[in-house]
Amino acid sequence: MVAINRTINRRFKDIDLDMIIHPHTNDVVGRYDDEALVGSMLNIIKTRKGERVFQPDFGSTIYNSLFEPMSASTRISLEAQIENALHQHEPRIHVNFIEVQVDVDENRYNVTIGFTPLNGGVMREIEFFLNRLR
């Protein structure tokens, strides 16, 4: 018997949280595929747990660690917290790696996340930074 590898090529669609109005349809513009996934991931990571009234478990706990001294243990804790938040709230991706680098000069953490969309896409990377201010 021959096994056939079939990937489901679904499109991912989210609304754009900037609430940009389409000029012709007067509807909120959507985000698709990788752009939707990246927006969702950043939204999960940068939302504090308890910030959403009807979804108190949504978000991450990274802001608790941002006020700790910049050290290797804080960096490792941030990586674990980001991975846990994405694992809980974003089922459309597989996280390949999370790398947090301390930037003492700028008083921030540089974050790189490698992920693969589960709709058969290729691995992507996003980069952003975390600091004490939003």
ChimeraX attribute file (.defattr): number of C-alpha atoms within 10 A of each C-alpha:
attribute: neighborCount
match mode: 1-to-1
recipient: residues
	/A:1	3
	/A:2	4
	/A:3	5
	/A:4	6
	/A:5	6
	/A:6	7
	/A:7	10
	/A:8	10
	/A:9	10
	/A:10	11
	/A:11	10
	/A:12	15
	/A:13	14
	/A:14	15
	/A:15	15
	/A:16	17
	/A:17	13
	/A:18	9
	/A:19	11
	/A:20	13
	/A:21	13
	/A:22	11
	/A:23	9
	/A:24	6
	/A:25	8
	/A:26	9
	/A:27	11
	/A:28	15
	/A:29	17
	/A:30	17
	/A:31	18
	/A:32	16
	/A:33	15
	/A:34	16
	/A:35	15
	/A:36	17
	/A:37	20
	/A:38	17
	/A:39	16
	/A:40	20
	/A:41	20
	/A:42	14
	/A:43	15
	/A:44	20
	/A:45	23
	/A:46	17
	/A:47	17
	/A:48	18
	/A:49	19
	/A:50	14
	/A:51	13
	/A:52	12
	/A:53	9
	/A:54	8
	/A:55	10
	/A:56	11
	/A:57	15
	/A:58	20
	/A:59	25
	/A:60	25
	/A:61	19
	/A:62	22
	/A:63	20
	/A:64	11
	/A:65	15
	/A:66	19
	/A:67	11
	/A:68	11
	/A:69	10
	/A:70	17
	/A:71	12
	/A:72	12
	/A:73	11
	/A:74	18
	/A:75	22
	/A:76	14
	/A:77	15
	/A:78	25
	/A:79	20
	/A:80	13
	/A:81	18
	/A:82	23
	/A:83	18
	/A:84	15
	/A:85	20
	/A:86	21
	/A:87	14
	/A:88	14
	/A:89	17
	/A:90	14
	/A:91	10
	/A:92	15
	/A:93	19
	/A:94	15
	/A:95	18
	/A:96	13
	/A:97	12
	/A:98	18
	/A:99	15
	/A:100	22
	/A:101	17
	/A:102	18
	/A:103	14
	/A:104	10
	/A:105	6
	/A:106	9
	/A:107	13
	/A:108	17
	/A:109	21
	/A:110	17
	/A:111	19
	/A:112	17
	/A:113	19
	/A:114	16
	/A:115	21
	/A:116	17
	/A:117	18
	/A:118	16
	/A:119	15
	/A:120	12
	/A:121	16
	/A:122	9
	/A:123	14
	/A:124	14
	/A:125	14
	/A:126	13
	/A:127	11
	/A:128	11
	/A:129	13
	/A:130	20
	/A:131	14
	/A:132	12
	/A:133	7
	/A:134	7
